[in-house]
């Protein structure tokens, strides 16, 4: 568009080009800035296009004096009258005028062509073109032989040279196998190869590669294409490749189009036992049908547990129209049983920028320590996360509150790559009952042009599903049908692959779970046990934040202890309740209560019987033996937990009394310390019989013991091993203990270093969006 000046009236031209193919105007055609004919169907016939020209006046232009009397006689010119035809004159008024352009590329040679239609004021031609309409035509080279093959021979290259070819991809082609041969040079050459196909309302189908030829040789490539569209092939020699040589590089490029047309581009297995039928056909030439499908990724859906909508700063986040921008923060919780490479995905919003209604989207993944592990936006990336619990916060902005209200229950998927042992490989059958009967396995077939071949892809067997695949999650991967023929091909590397997905169905409930055919207990005994367990469950659910709540909890715990004085599970729950208390004022009394509760747990367990049973191996087919094994394992865990918590409490009491005994007599303080130390040593020896006291779970007691005996280096080594071996997120208590040891040893420089890292590992809050 060009600006015009005519006395006091100043305006610009607004152009709108509407398609009008075969002399019939397409309803609802999109406006464009010019005419661009790229696909083959536009180059095989004449097309007529409607162009609307509208003058745009300044806002202060007077309607009566300037707009109404406005009239321009414009003469139209075409730079290619044989191809682009336009009217000779156009009378333009203030409300605009439309005219037609006929484009006839049928007689053009293959390649890129550019023309213009421009308008000149017939009364003042010195003003130059008032507007220009660009017309670009890429006429592709047709592939007429069968099997479809096209080659470009003897192309000479020098450093920095780019060669482009436009090729009409035949209908039915789904992939290309290309071979590039080079010769006539003396030093190594480096080439960039790039192909592009434009598809309406989709991202371009793009493939690129870099090939280095150390000597005259050939290389093969394979890439995906879409039939019926123009493919632009660009081959370029790198600017510094062969720059010191006087030899030109001669290139032969051969392209073979291959393809198998299938009835379903995206295969969805709905979770039932029914297979999905697929019809395959080769339209171009005979092909070998070799289907292959793998499910190598899993998506797990999550609903937000919290949604906060608030207005942003009025000083900064306000549109010029005066509308206030709002922000919605969605919070998701997830737990990883093992370390994994995870990618959060929001199908509604991801991978769209210019056509997205939301001005911004941002996510942040953090652990329980508020440490951020990954951030991302409209293009999410995978992040390696260790085992643990994580929070994903999603941040959306918009000025329309109704849009954000609808997003408060937005589903987020976490995408995870499956390990090699978890990958599911699907089977194919020639009949629909094949997955049930096991007959009619389909491996391969020869496709003849014009003849369809039907086969069935079976859902995965339920016991082959990955262990962490909850109900409602989606397993997905790729399915391909053809096989590459050139010598460098690898099985399963066909570029023409499509998405296949499997919806994980509900898991069958075990009806016999909890039932035992040999249970000798009467109905009244089972009822009494269920009442007892319900009471313990109520005790475990009580809060202990205030003094009144602690008093209620203690009253109920004493009542239950009087009813079930020897029930280990109840005593273990009471110990858990004491450990869950926060902000305790009298810490020595609190740790004394923990020691008493732990002793009560230990006294209810027959240690000798437990030791004998743990030394025996049970028969996995004996139901009663398996039940007893689980019971004994639970008892062992309760025993070791009680001994561990007792040891921690004794260590804390010794540390607190050491601080409080500064003013006491040395003999009295030493006597109290010796008693506590003896109890700690006795408890430590008992715990050592059952567990590895240097493991990440129980190693803190070993650190306390070594520190008490003055072996600070050994204590630090045990602590460092615990921190490094722990698969869970970092524990702040362990790092604080490390700081204390370093300070006690006297390594002040390491204390400063670790304190700086504490701010990274355990930030006080999450960063702002």
C-alpha positions in Angstrom: 0.0 0.0 0.0 1.2 3.5 -0.9 0.2 6.8 0.6 -1.3 9.6 -1.7 -1.3 13.3 -1.4 -4.0 15.4 -3.1 -4.4 18.9 -1.8 -5.6 18.5 1.8 -7.0 14.9 1.4 -4.5 12.3 2.5 -5.4 8.6 2.3 -4.0 5.1 1.8 -5.2 2.2 -0.2 -6.6 -1.0 1.4 -6.5 -4.1 -0.8 -8.5 -7.3 -0.2 -8.1 -10.3 -2.5 -10.9 -12.8 -2.6 -10.7 -16.1 -4.4 -13.1 -16.7 -7.3 -12.1 -20.0 -8.9 -13.6 -21.2 -12.2 -15.6 -18.0 -12.4 -17.7 -19.0 -9.3 -17.0 -16.9 -6.2 -16.2 -19.0 -3.1 -18.5 -17.9 -0.2 -16.6 -16.9 3.0 -13.2 -16.9 1.3 -10.4 -15.5 3.4 -8.9 -12.1 2.6 -5.3 -12.1 1.6 -2.6 -9.6 0.6 -2.0 -11.0 -2.9 -2.5 -14.0 -5.1 -0.3 -17.0 -4.4 -0.8 -20.1 -6.6 1.2 -23.0 -5.2 -0.7 -26.2 -5.4 -1.0 -28.2 -8.7 -4.8 -27.8 -9.1 -4.3 -24.0 -9.4 -1.7 -24.4 -12.1 -3.8 -26.6 -14.4 -6.6 -24.2 -15.1 -7.5 -20.5 -15.2 -8.7 -18.8 -12.0 -10.5 -15.6 -11.5 -9.9 -13.4 -8.4 -11.9 -10.5 -7.0 -9.9 -7.6 -5.7 -11.4 -4.9 -3.5 -9.7 -1.5 -3.4 -10.8 0.9 -0.7 -9.2 4.3 0.1 -8.6 4.8 3.8 -8.8 8.5 4.8 -7.5 10.1 7.9 -9.8 10.3 10.9 -10.1 14.1 10.6 -11.3 14.0 7.0 -14.5 15.8 6.4 -17.3 13.6 4.9 -19.0 16.3 2.9 -16.0 18.2 1.6 -13.5 15.4 1.0 -15.0 11.9 1.1 -18.2 12.4 -1.0 -16.6 14.2 -3.9 -13.6 11.9 -4.0 -13.1 10.2 -7.4 -10.0 8.7 -9.0 -9.7 7.3 -12.5 -7.1 4.5 -12.2 -5.4 2.8 -15.1 -4.4 -0.9 -14.4 -1.3 -2.5 -15.8 -0.1 -6.1 -15.7 3.6 -7.1 -15.9 2.5 -10.3 -17.7 -0.5 -9.8 -19.9 -0.4 -13.3 -21.3 -0.7 -14.8 -17.8 -2.4 -12.1 -15.6 -5.3 -10.2 -17.2 -6.9 -7.2 -15.6 -9.4 -4.4 -16.7 -7.9 -1.4 -18.4 -9.5 1.2 -16.1 -11.0 1.5 -12.7 -13.1 4.3 -11.3 -12.5 4.5 -7.6 -14.8 6.4 -5.2 -14.6 7.0 -1.5 -16.5 3.7 -0.6 -14.1 1.6 -2.8 -14.5 -0.5 -5.9 -13.9 -4.1 -6.8 -12.5 -5.7 -10.1 -11.5 -9.1 -11.3 -8.2 -10.5 -12.2 -7.8 -13.7 -14.4 -4.7 -15.8 -13.9 -3.9 -18.4 -16.5 -0.7 -20.3 -15.7 -1.4 -23.3 -18.0 1.3 -22.3 -20.5 4.0 -21.4 -18.0 7.1 -23.4 -17.6 7.9 -25.3 -14.4 9.3 -23.2 -11.6 8.7 -19.9 -9.8 7.0 -17.0 -11.6 6.2 -13.5 -10.2 3.9 -10.8 -11.7 2.2 -7.6 -10.5 -1.0 -5.8 -11.3 -0.6 -2.1 -10.3 -2.8 0.9 -10.6 -1.7 4.4 -11.8 -3.6 7.7 -11.6 -4.5 8.3 -15.3 -4.5 12.1 -14.7 -1.2 12.1 -12.8 0.9 9.2 -13.8 4.0 10.9 -12.3 2.7 9.9 -8.9 3.7 6.3 -9.6 1.7 3.1 -8.7 -1.0 3.8 -6.1 -1.3 0.1 -5.2 0.3 -3.2 -6.3 -1.2 -6.7 -6.3 1.5 -9.3 -6.2 0.9 -12.5 -8.1 3.2 -15.4 -7.3 2.9 -18.8 -9.2 5.0 -21.9 -8.3 4.2 -24.3 -11.1 5.5 -27.7 -10.0 7.0 -30.4 -12.2 4.6 -33.2 -12.8 5.7 -36.8 -12.2 4.1 -38.7 -15.1 5.9 -42.1 -15.0 4.9 -45.1 -12.9 6.3 -46.1 -10.5 6.6 -42.3 -9.8 10.2 -41.3 -10.0 11.8 -37.9 -10.8 15.5 -37.0 -11.0 17.5 -33.8 -11.5 20.8 -34.5 -13.1 24.1 -32.6 -13.3 23.3 -29.7 -11.0 26.5 -27.6 -10.4 27.2 -26.2 -7.0 29.6 -23.6 -5.7 29.9 -22.4 -2.0 26.7 -20.6 -0.9 24.6 -21.7 -3.9 21.0 -22.6 -3.4 18.9 -24.6 -5.9 15.2 -24.9 -5.7 12.8 -27.3 -7.4 9.0 -27.5 -7.2 7.6 -30.9 -7.6 4.0 -32.1 -7.8 3.6 -34.9 -5.3 1.3 -37.6 -6.8 -1.9 -38.6 -5.1 -1.4 -41.6 -3.0 2.2 -40.8 -2.0 2.9 -40.8 1.7 6.6 -40.9 1.9 9.7 -40.3 -0.3 12.9 -42.2 -0.7 15.5 -39.9 -2.1 19.1 -40.5 -3.2 21.7 -37.7 -3.5 24.9 -38.5 -5.6 27.9 -36.1 -5.7 31.0 -36.1 -7.8 33.6 -33.9 -9.5 35.2 -32.4 -6.3 38.4 -32.9 -4.4 37.7 -31.8 -0.8 34.8 -32.4 1.6 31.5 -30.8 0.8 28.6 -30.0 3.1 25.0 -29.7 1.9 21.8 -28.6 3.5 18.6 -30.3 2.1 15.2 -28.9 2.9 11.6 -29.8 1.8 8.4 -27.9 2.6 4.7 -28.5 1.8 2.0 -26.1 2.7 -1.3 -27.4 4.0 -4.3 -25.2 4.8 -4.9 -24.5 8.4 -2.0 -26.7 9.4 1.7 -26.3 10.1 3.9 -26.8 7.0 5.1 -30.4 6.4 8.8 -29.7 6.8 11.9 -31.9 6.6 15.5 -30.9 6.7 18.9 -32.7 6.8 22.6 -31.9 6.7 24.8 -34.2 4.6 28.6 -34.2 4.5 30.4 -35.8 1.6 34.1 -36.4 2.3 34.5 -37.9 -1.2 32.3 -38.5 -4.3 29.6 -40.8 -3.0 25.8 -41.1 -2.5 23.5 -40.7 0.5 19.8 -41.8 0.9 17.0 -40.0 2.8 13.4 -40.8 3.6 10.8 -38.2 4.6 7.0 -37.9 4.8 4.9 -36.1 2.2 1.3 -35.4 1.4 -0.1 -36.3 -2.0 -1.7 -33.7 -4.3 0.4 -30.8 -3.0 3.5 -29.0 -4.2 6.7 -30.0 -2.5 9.5 -27.4 -2.5 12.9 -29.0 -2.6 15.9 -26.8 -1.7 19.5 -28.0 -1.8 22.3 -25.7 -0.8 26.1 -26.0 -0.5 27.3 -24.5 2.8 29.1 -21.1 2.3 32.4 -22.3 3.7 32.3 -25.8 2.2 34.9 -26.1 -0.5 35.7 -22.4 -0.4 39.4 -23.0 -1.0 38.8 -25.3 -4.0 38.3 -24.4 -7.6 36.3 -27.6 -8.3 32.5 -27.3 -8.6 30.4 -30.0 -7.1 28.0 -31.9 -9.4 24.9 -33.3 -7.8 22.3 -35.8 -9.1 19.1 -35.9 -7.0 16.7 -38.8 -7.5 13.3 -38.9 -5.8 11.1 -42.0 -5.6 7.5 -41.5 -4.4 6.0 -44.3 -2.4 2.8 -44.7 -0.4 0.2 -46.8 1.2 -3.2 -45.1 1.6 -5.0 -46.2 4.8 -8.6 -45.7 5.9 -7.7 -44.3 9.4 -4.9 -41.9 9.7 -5.3 -41.8 13.5 -6.1 -45.1 15.2 -7.9 -45.0 18.5 -8.3 -48.1 20.7 -11.2 -47.3 23.1 -10.2 -49.7 25.9 -12.5 -52.5 24.9 -11.4 -55.9 23.6 -12.5 -55.1 20.1 -9.8 -54.6 17.4 -9.9 -51.8 14.9 -10.2 -52.5 11.2 -7.8 -50.7 8.8 -8.1 -50.8 5.0 -4.8 -50.3 3.1 -4.3 -49.6 -0.6 -1.4 -48.8 -2.8 -2.4 -46.2 -5.5 0.9 -45.7 -7.2 2.7 -49.0 -7.5 3.0 -52.4 -5.8 4.0 -52.1 -2.1 4.9 -54.4 0.7 2.4 -54.0 3.5 4.3 -54.6 6.8 2.3 -53.0 9.7 4.1 -52.1 12.9 2.7 -50.3 16.0 4.2 -49.5 19.4 2.9 -47.7 22.4 5.9 -46.0 23.9 4.4 -43.0 25.8 1.7 -42.5 28.4 -0.5 -39.5 29.2 -2.1 -39.2 32.6 -4.9 -36.7 33.1 -5.2 -34.4 36.2 -7.8 -32.0 37.4 -6.8 -28.9 39.3 -7.1 -29.0 43.1 -7.2 -25.2 43.3 -8.1 -22.3 41.0 -7.4 -18.7 41.9 -8.7 -15.8 39.7 -7.5 -12.3 40.4 -7.0 -8.9 38.7 -3.5 -7.9 37.9 -1.9 -4.5 38.5 -3.9 -1.6 37.2 -0.7 0.4 36.5 0.9 -2.2 34.2 -1.6 -4.8 33.1 -4.3 -2.7 31.5 -5.2 -2.6 27.8 -5.3 0.7 25.9 -9.1 0.3 25.7 -9.2 0.4 29.5 -10.0 -3.3 30.1 -8.2 -4.8 33.0 -6.2 -8.0 32.4 -7.1 -10.9 34.7 -5.0 -13.9 35.7 -6.0 -17.5 36.5 -3.6 -19.8 38.5 -4.4 -23.5 38.4 -2.7 -25.9 40.8 -2.2 -29.6 40.0 -0.7 -32.3 42.3 1.1 -35.4 41.2 3.2 -38.1 42.7 6.0 -40.0 40.9 6.8 -43.5 42.2 10.0 -43.5 40.2 12.1 -40.9 38.5 10.8 -40.1 35.0 11.1 -37.7 32.1 7.8 -35.7 32.2 6.1 -33.2 29.9 3.0 -31.3 30.9 0.5 -30.9 28.1 -2.7 -28.9 27.7 -4.3 -29.9 24.3 -6.6 -26.9 24.2 -3.8 -24.4 24.5 -0.4 -25.9 23.5 1.4 -25.3 20.2 -0.9 -22.3 19.2 0.3 -18.7 19.4 -1.3 -16.4 16.8 -4.7 -18.1 16.7 -4.9 -18.5 20.5 -7.4 -16.4 22.4 -5.2 -16.4 25.6 -2.4 -13.8 25.5 -0.1 -15.9 27.6 0.3 -19.3 29.3 3.0 -20.3 31.6 3.6 -23.4 33.8 6.0 -24.2 36.6 6.9 -27.6 38.2 8.1 -27.5 41.8 8.7 -30.1 44.5 7.7 -30.2 48.2 10.6 -28.0 49.0 9.3 -25.2 46.7 12.3 -25.8 44.4 11.5 -25.2 40.7 12.5 -28.1 38.4 11.0 -26.9 35.1 9.2 -24.0 33.5 7.6 -23.7 30.1 5.0 -21.9 28.0 3.0 -22.7 24.8 5.7 -25.2 23.7 6.2 -27.5 26.7 9.5 -29.4 27.1 10.3 -32.6 28.9 12.0 -32.4 32.2 13.8 -35.1 34.2 12.2 -35.4 37.7 13.3 -37.7 40.5 10.9 -39.7 42.6 8.6 -37.6 44.8 5.6 -35.4 45.0 5.3 -32.3 42.7 3.1 -29.3 42.1 2.3 -27.9 38.7 1.1 -24.4 38.5 -0.5 -23.1 35.3 -0.9 -19.4 34.7 -3.4 -18.0 32.2 -4.2 -14.4 31.3 -7.2 -12.7 29.6 -9.3 -9.7 29.9 -12.6 -11.7 29.7 -13.6 -13.1 33.1 -16.1 -15.5 31.5 -13.3 -17.2 29.5 -11.2 -17.7 32.6 -14.2 -19.0 34.6 -14.6 -21.8 32.0 -11.0 -22.8 32.5 -11.2 -23.5 36.2 -11.5 -27.2 35.7 -9.0 -27.4 32.8 -7.6 -30.9 32.3 -3.8 -31.2 32.2 -1.9 -34.2 30.9 1.5 -35.4 32.0 3.3 -37.2 29.2 6.0 -39.7 30.1 8.2 -41.9 28.0 8.0 -45.5 28.8 11.1 -47.5 29.6 12.2 -50.1 27.1 10.7 -53.0 29.2 7.4 -51.2 29.5 6.9 -50.5 25.7 3.8 -52.2 24.3 4.0 -53.7 20.9 0.7 -54.4 19.2 -0.3 -57.4 17.2 -2.2 -57.6 13.9 -4.8 -60.1 12.7 -6.5 -60.9 9.4 -9.9 -61.4 11.1 -11.9 -59.6 13.8 -11.9 -62.6 16.2 -8.2 -63.1 15.9 -7.3 -61.4 19.3 -9.8 -63.8 21.0 -9.0 -67.1 19.2 -5.3 -66.4 18.6 -5.6 -67.4 14.9 -5.1 -65.4 11.7 -2.0 -63.5 12.7 -1.2 -60.8 10.1 2.4 -60.1 9.4 2.7 -58.8 5.9 1.1 -58.7 2.4 1.8 -57.5 -1.1 -0.4 -54.7 -2.2 -1.4 -54.4 -5.9 -2.6 -51.0 -7.2 -6.4 -50.8 -7.0 -6.9 -53.7 -4.6 -7.6 -53.0 -0.9 -6.3 -55.1 1.9 -8.1 -55.2 5.3 -6.5 -56.2 8.6 -7.1 -55.6 12.3 -5.0 -54.0 15.0 -5.6 -55.6 18.4 -5.6 -53.8 21.7 -2.8 -54.7 24.2 -3.2 -57.5 26.6 -4.1 -56.2 30.0 -1.2 -57.8 31.9 1.2 -56.2 29.4 0.2 -52.6 30.4 2.8 -50.5 32.3 2.5 -50.7 36.0 1.8 -47.0 36.5 -1.1 -46.7 34.0 -4.1 -45.6 36.0 -7.7 -45.7 34.7 -8.4 -42.9 32.2 -4.8 -42.5 31.1 -3.8 -42.8 27.5 -1.1 -44.9 26.0 0.0 -43.7 22.6 2.7 -44.2 20.0 3.2 -44.6 16.3 1.9 -47.0 13.7 3.4 -47.4 10.2 2.5 -49.6 7.3 5.2 -49.7 4.7 8.9 -50.7 4.6 11.8 -48.7 3.2 13.8 -50.4 0.4 17.0 -48.4 0.2 20.1 -50.0 1.7 20.5 -47.6 4.6 17.0 -48.2 5.9 16.4 -49.6 9.4 13.3 -51.6 10.3 10.6 -49.5 11.9 12.0 -46.2 10.6 9.3 -45.5 8.0 8.7 -41.7 8.1 5.1 -42.1 7.1 3.8 -43.0 10.6 0.6 -42.1 12.3 -0.6 -41.7 15.9 -2.2 -44.6 17.6 -3.6 -44.4 21.1 -5.2 -46.7 23.7 -7.5 -45.6 26.5 -6.7 -47.5 29.7 -10.0 -49.1 30.9 -11.1 -49.5 34.5 -9.2 -52.1 36.4 -11.0 -55.3 37.4 -11.7 -55.3 41.2 -10.6 -58.4 43.0 -13.8 -59.8 44.5 -12.0 -62.1 46.8 -9.8 -59.3 48.2 -10.1 -59.3 52.0 -11.9 -62.6 52.0 -10.4 -65.8 53.1 -11.9 -69.3 52.6 -10.0 -70.6 55.7 -10.9 -67.7 58.0 -11.9 -69.4 61.3 -13.2 -66.2 62.9 -16.9 -65.9 63.8 -19.1 -63.0 62.6 -19.0 -61.4 66.1 -15.2 -61.6 66.1 -15.0 -60.0 62.7 -17.5 -57.3 63.7 -15.5 -56.5 66.9 -12.3 -56.1 64.8 -14.0 -53.8 62.4 -15.3 -51.6 65.2 -11.8 -51.5 66.7 -10.3 -50.5 63.4 -12.9 -47.8 62.9 -12.1 -46.3 66.4 -8.4 -46.3 65.5 -9.1 -44.6 62.2 -11.0 -41.9 64.0 -8.1 -41.4 66.4 -5.7 -41.0 63.5 -7.9 -38.4 61.8 -8.0 -36.0 64.8 -6.0 -32.8 64.6 -3.7 -31.6 67.4 -3.1 -28.0 66.5 -4.6 -26.5 69.7 -4.5 -27.4 73.4 -8.1 -28.5 73.4 -7.6 -30.7 70.4 -4.6 -32.3 72.0 -6.6 -32.9 75.2 -9.4 -34.6 73.2 -6.8 -36.7 71.3 -5.1 -37.8 74.6 -8.5 -38.6 76.2 -9.5 -40.9 73.3 -6.0 -42.5 73.1 -6.2 -43.4 76.8 -9.7 -44.8 76.4 -8.6 -47.0 73.5 -5.5 -48.2 75.3 -7.7 -49.3 78.2 -9.9 -51.3 75.7 -7.0 -52.7 73.6 -3.9 -52.6 75.8 -1.9 -55.1 73.8 -2.9 -54.2 70.3 0.3 -53.1 68.5 -1.4 -51.3 65.6 -3.2 -49.0 68.1 0.0 -48.2 70.0 1.8 -47.5 66.7 -0.9 -45.0 65.7 -0.6 -43.3 69.1 3.2 -43.0 68.4 2.4 -41.5 65.0 0.0 -39.0 66.6 2.7 -37.8 69.0 5.2 -37.4 66.2 2.8 -35.3 64.2 2.6 -32.6 66.8 4.2 -29.2 65.9 5.2 -26.1 67.9 5.7 -28.1 71.2 6.7 -25.8 74.0 8.1 -28.4 76.5 10.3 -30.4 74.1 11.9 -32.6 76.8 8.5 -33.7 78.0 7.3 -34.3 74.4 10.3 -36.5 73.6 9.8 -38.4 76.9 6.2 -39.1 75.8 7.6 -40.4 72.4 10.0 -42.7 74.3 7.2 -44.1 76.5 4.9 -44.7 73.4 7.8 -46.4 71.6 8.5 -48.7 74.6 4.8 -49.6 74.7 4.9 -50.7 71.0 8.1 -52.8 71.6 6.7 -54.5 74.7 3.7 -55.8 72.8 5.9 -57.6 70.2 7.3 -61.1 70.8 10.7 -60.4 69.4 11.9 -64.0 69.5 8.9 -65.3 67.6 9.3 -62.5 65.0 13.0 -63.3 64.5 12.2 -67.0 64.0 9.5 -66.3 61.5 11.7 -63.8 59.5 14.3 -66.4 59.1 11.9 -68.8 57.4 10.6 -68.8 53.8 6.9 -69.1 53.3 5.1 -71.0 50.5 3.6 -68.4 48.1 0.8 -70.8 47.2 -0.3 -71.2 50.8 -2.9 -68.6 51.5 -2.6 -68.8 55.3 1.2 -68.6 55.1 1.1 -65.5 52.9 -1.4 -63.8 55.2 0.9 -64.6 58.2 3.9 -63.3 56.3 2.2 -59.9 55.6 1.2 -59.7 59.3 4.8 -60.4 60.5 6.2 -57.9 58.0 3.9 -55.2 59.3 4.9 -56.1 62.9 8.6 -55.9 62.0 8.0 -52.5 60.4 6.2 -51.3 63.5 9.1 -52.6 65.7 11.8 -50.9 63.7 9.9 -47.6 63.5 9.4 -47.6 67.2 13.1 -48.2 67.9 14.1 -45.6 65.4 11.8 -42.9 66.8 12.9 -43.8 70.3 16.6 -43.3 69.3 15.8 -39.9 67.7 14.0 -38.8 70.9 16.9 -39.9 73.1 19.4 -38.0 70.9 17.2 -34.9 71.0 16.8 -35.1 74.8 20.6 -35.4 75.3 21.2 -32.4 73.1 18.5 -30.3 74.9 19.8 -31.4 78.4 23.3 -30.5 77.3 22.2 -27.0 76.6 20.2 -26.7 79.8 22.9 -28.2 82.1 25.4 -25.4 81.6 24.6 -24.0 85.0 24.4 -27.4 86.8 27.3 -29.1 88.5 29.5 -31.0 86.2 29.0 -34.3 88.0 25.2 -34.1 87.9 25.2 -33.2 84.2 27.6 -36.0 83.4 25.5 -38.5 85.3 22.3 -37.6 83.4 24.2 -37.7 80.1 25.6 -41.1 80.8 22.1 -42.5 81.5 20.7 -41.1 78.3 23.8 -42.4 76.3 23.4 -45.9 77.7 19.8 -46.0 76.8 20.6 -44.8 73.3 23.4 -47.4 72.8 21.1 -50.2 74.0 18.3 -49.0 71.7 20.8 -48.7 68.8 22.1 -52.2 69.2 18.5 -53.6 69.2 17.6 -51.6 66.0 20.8 -52.9 64.3 19.5 -56.4 64.6 16.7 -55.7 62.2 17.8 -53.0 59.7 20.8 -51.5 58.1 21.4 -48.5 60.4 23.4 -46.7 57.7 20.6 -46.7 55.1 18.9 -43.5 54.1 15.9 -44.2 56.4 17.8 -45.0 59.6 21.1 -43.4 59.0 20.4 -40.3 61.1 20.9 -42.4 64.3 24.3 -43.5 63.0 25.2 -39.9 62.5 24.1 -39.0 66.0 26.0 -41.9 67.5 29.3 -41.2 65.6 29.0 -37.5 66.6 28.4 -38.3 70.2 31.6 -40.4 70.3 33.6 -37.6 68.7 34.0 -39.3 65.3 32.9 -36.3 63.3 34.5 -37.3 60.0 32.7 -40.7 60.1 29.4 -39.0 61.0 29.9 -36.6 58.0 30.6 -39.5 55.6 27.5 -41.4 56.7 25.4 -38.3 56.3 26.8 -37.5 52.8 26.1 -41.1 51.7 22.5 -40.7 53.0 22.0 -37.5 51.0 23.4 -38.9 47.8 21.7 -42.3 48.0 18.3 -40.9 48.9 16.0 -41.1 45.9 13.4 -38.8 47.4 13.6 -35.0 47.2 16.2 -33.4 49.5 15.3 -33.3 53.2 16.1 -30.0 54.8 16.7 -31.7 58.2 19.7 -33.7 56.7 21.3 -30.6 55.2 20.8 -28.7 58.5 22.6 -31.6 60.3 25.4 -31.4 57.7 25.8 -27.7 58.4 26.0 -28.4 62.1 28.7 -31.0 61.6 30.7 -28.8 59.3 30.5 -26.0 61.8 31.6 -28.3 64.7 34.5 -29.6 62.6 35.6 -26.0 62.0 35.3 -25.9 58.2 33.9 -22.4 58.0 34.4 -22.0 54.2 32.2 -25.1 53.6 29.6 -23.7 56.0 29.3 -20.5 53.9 29.1 -22.6 50.7 26.4 -24.9 52.0 24.4 -22.0 53.4 24.3 -20.5 49.9 23.1 -23.8 48.4 20.4 -24.0 51.1 18.7 -21.0 49.5 18.7 -22.9 46.2 17.6 -26.3 47.5 15.0 -24.9 50.0 13.7 -21.5 48.8 11.4 -19.7 51.1 8.7 -19.3 48.5 7.9 -20.1 44.8 8.9 -17.4 42.3 6.3 -15.2 40.9 4.9 -15.6 37.4 
